[in-house]
């Protein structure tokens, strides 16, 4: 029975010690609360990113802004939702969900104090021919936002890229 009591005491001590180590590590991603999130696509760069000699690749560039009440490092989860529109762009109400691509990444926004802080991000798309609509969803804490849609045409096309 003494061994069992010693084992329990050792286990309790280990749990208390482990919790004091893990708590500061988890707290490094955030110091305060997030009050607002904004996300935007700032442009789409078309080119030959994979070196295959075809301009059928695109980099979606964007910016995420968060309004926080304290300095800290804040984790923002980004999802790029890219929808194939076909050989010619169609109206949003005619779009089907059959050719839908979802890309995810995480960025960290450093805030030096209360107020707005921001970070840039980008998503690369390879071997995409035709017209596409992209939107970015940003989630930080319990707050989220979705960008305005951006329509683009990686192989160039007649009028692309364009916004609506």
C-alpha positions as CSV (number, residue, x, y, z in Angstrom):
1,X,0.0,0.0,0.0
2,X,2.9,2.4,0.7
3,X,4.1,1.8,-2.9
4,X,0.7,2.7,-4.2
5,X,0.6,5.9,-2.2
6,X,4.1,6.9,-3.4
7,X,3.1,6.1,-7.0
8,X,0.0,8.3,-6.7
9,X,2.0,11.1,-5.1
10,X,4.7,10.9,-7.8
11,X,1.9,10.9,-10.5
12,X,0.3,14.0,-8.9
13,X,3.6,15.8,-8.7
14,X,4.3,14.9,-12.4
15,X,0.9,16.2,-13.5
16,X,1.3,19.5,-11.6
17,X,4.8,20.0,-13.0
18,X,3.7,19.2,-16.6
19,X,0.8,21.6,-16.3
20,X,3.1,24.5,-15.3
21,X,5.3,23.8,-18.3
22,X,2.5,23.4,-20.9
23,X,0.5,26.5,-19.8
24,X,3.1,29.1,-20.8
25,X,3.8,27.3,-24.1
26,X,0.1,27.5,-25.0
27,X,-0.1,31.1,-24.0
28,X,2.5,32.3,-26.5
29,X,0.1,32.3,-29.4
30,X,-2.2,34.9,-27.9
31,X,-2.2,37.5,-25.1
32,X,-5.6,39.1,-25.3
33,X,-8.9,38.8,-27.1
34,X,-9.6,39.4,-30.8
35,X,-12.5,41.8,-31.3
36,X,-12.6,41.9,-35.2
37,X,-11.0,40.2,-38.2
38,X,-10.8,41.5,-41.8
39,X,-9.4,39.6,-44.7
40,X,-8.9,40.7,-48.3
41,X,-7.4,39.5,-51.6
42,X,-5.0,42.2,-52.7
43,X,-4.2,40.7,-56.1
44,X,-3.6,37.6,-58.2
45,X,-0.3,37.1,-59.9
46,X,-0.4,35.0,-63.0
47,X,2.7,33.2,-64.3
48,X,4.7,30.0,-64.8
49,X,5.4,29.1,-61.1
50,X,6.3,25.5,-61.8
51,X,8.7,26.1,-64.7
52,X,6.8,24.1,-67.3
53,X,6.6,26.9,-69.8
54,X,2.9,27.6,-69.5
55,X,1.2,30.6,-67.8
56,X,-1.3,28.4,-66.0
57,X,-0.3,29.1,-62.4
58,X,-1.5,31.7,-60.0
59,X,-0.5,33.2,-56.6
60,X,-3.3,34.7,-54.6
61,X,-2.0,37.5,-52.5
62,X,-3.9,38.8,-49.5
63,X,-3.9,40.7,-46.2
64,X,-5.4,39.7,-42.8
65,X,-6.1,42.4,-40.2
66,X,-7.1,41.7,-36.6
67,X,-8.3,44.2,-33.9
68,X,-7.0,43.0,-30.5
69,X,-7.2,44.4,-26.9
70,X,-3.6,43.5,-26.0
71,X,-0.1,42.9,-27.4
72,X,0.7,39.3,-28.4
73,X,1.1,36.8,-31.1
74,X,-2.2,35.7,-32.6
75,X,-2.9,32.6,-34.7
76,X,-5.1,33.1,-37.7
77,X,-6.4,30.1,-39.7
78,X,-6.9,30.9,-43.4
79,X,-8.9,28.9,-46.0
80,X,-8.8,29.7,-49.7
81,X,-11.9,28.5,-51.4
82,X,-11.3,28.4,-55.1
83,X,-14.1,27.5,-57.5
84,X,-13.7,26.6,-61.2
85,X,-16.0,28.7,-63.3
86,X,-15.4,27.1,-66.7
87,X,-13.8,28.4,-69.9
88,X,-15.8,31.6,-69.6
89,X,-16.8,33.3,-66.3
90,X,-20.4,32.7,-65.4
91,X,-22.6,34.6,-63.0
92,X,-22.3,33.6,-59.3
93,X,-25.9,32.1,-59.2
94,X,-25.0,29.7,-62.1
95,X,-21.9,28.3,-60.3
96,X,-21.9,24.6,-59.2
97,X,-19.8,23.2,-56.4
98,X,-18.4,20.4,-58.5
99,X,-14.9,21.9,-59.2
100,X,-14.1,23.3,-55.8
101,X,-10.6,23.5,-54.2
102,X,-10.0,24.3,-50.6
103,X,-6.4,25.3,-49.4
104,X,-5.5,25.9,-45.8
105,X,-2.7,27.7,-44.0
106,X,-2.0,29.4,-40.7
107,X,-0.4,32.8,-40.2
108,X,0.7,34.5,-37.0
109,X,-0.1,38.2,-36.5
110,X,2.2,40.1,-34.1
111,X,0.4,42.9,-32.2
112,X,2.6,45.4,-30.4
113,X,-0.4,46.7,-28.3
114,X,-4.1,47.1,-28.5
115,X,-5.5,48.1,-31.9
116,X,-5.2,46.8,-35.5
117,X,-2.4,44.4,-36.5
118,X,-1.9,42.8,-39.9
119,X,0.0,40.2,-41.9
120,X,0.3,39.3,-45.6
121,X,-0.2,35.8,-47.0
122,X,-0.3,34.0,-50.3
123,X,-1.7,30.8,-51.8
124,X,-0.1,29.1,-54.9
125,X,-2.2,27.3,-57.5
126,X,-0.6,25.2,-60.1
127,X,-1.9,24.0,-63.6
128,X,-5.2,25.8,-63.5
129,X,-6.7,26.5,-66.9
130,X,-9.9,28.5,-67.2
131,X,-11.7,31.0,-65.0
132,X,-11.7,30.8,-61.2
133,X,-13.4,32.6,-58.3
134,X,-11.4,32.8,-55.0
135,X,-12.5,33.8,-51.5
136,X,-10.5,33.7,-48.3
137,X,-11.9,32.9,-44.9
138,X,-10.0,34.0,-41.8
139,X,-10.7,32.7,-38.3
140,X,-8.9,34.0,-35.2
141,X,-10.3,32.9,-31.9
142,X,-14.1,33.1,-32.1
143,X,-14.1,35.8,-34.8
144,X,-14.2,35.2,-38.5
145,X,-14.4,37.0,-41.8
146,X,-14.7,36.3,-45.5
147,X,-13.0,38.3,-48.3
148,X,-14.8,39.8,-51.3
149,X,-14.6,37.3,-54.2
150,X,-11.9,37.7,-56.9
151,X,-12.3,36.2,-60.4
152,X,-9.2,35.4,-62.4
153,X,-8.0,33.5,-65.5
154,X,-4.5,31.9,-65.1
155,X,-3.8,31.4,-68.8
156,X,-4.5,35.0,-69.6
157,X,-7.8,34.9,-71.4
158,X,-9.4,38.0,-73.0
159,X,-10.2,40.3,-70.1
160,X,-8.8,38.6,-67.0
161,X,-8.1,39.0,-64.2
162,X,-11.2,41.0,-63.2
163,X,-13.3,41.6,-60.1
164,X,-17.0,41.8,-59.6
